[in-house]
């Protein structure tokens, strides 16, 4: 994991999104940490991550974002056993 700031948005096909959401839901249900790959980078998501849904409305568009957010903990050890979502 790098400490470099990153802010990316990546489009996926409907099939890719469906597969990611299914694996994400399965991982959330288990109550275990997992990894997700976004735009070529694997990110460790700890159990303590908070899940939110955000809705934004503008004059000519609307947006819904599903977010997982957590504070970094340098003492936390990542495991290669975690499923990749």
Secondary structure, DSSP 8 states (H G I E B T S, - for coil): ---S---------HHHHHHHHHHHHHHHHHT--EEEEETTEEEEE-TT-EEEEEEEE-SS-EEEEEEEE----TT----TTS-B-
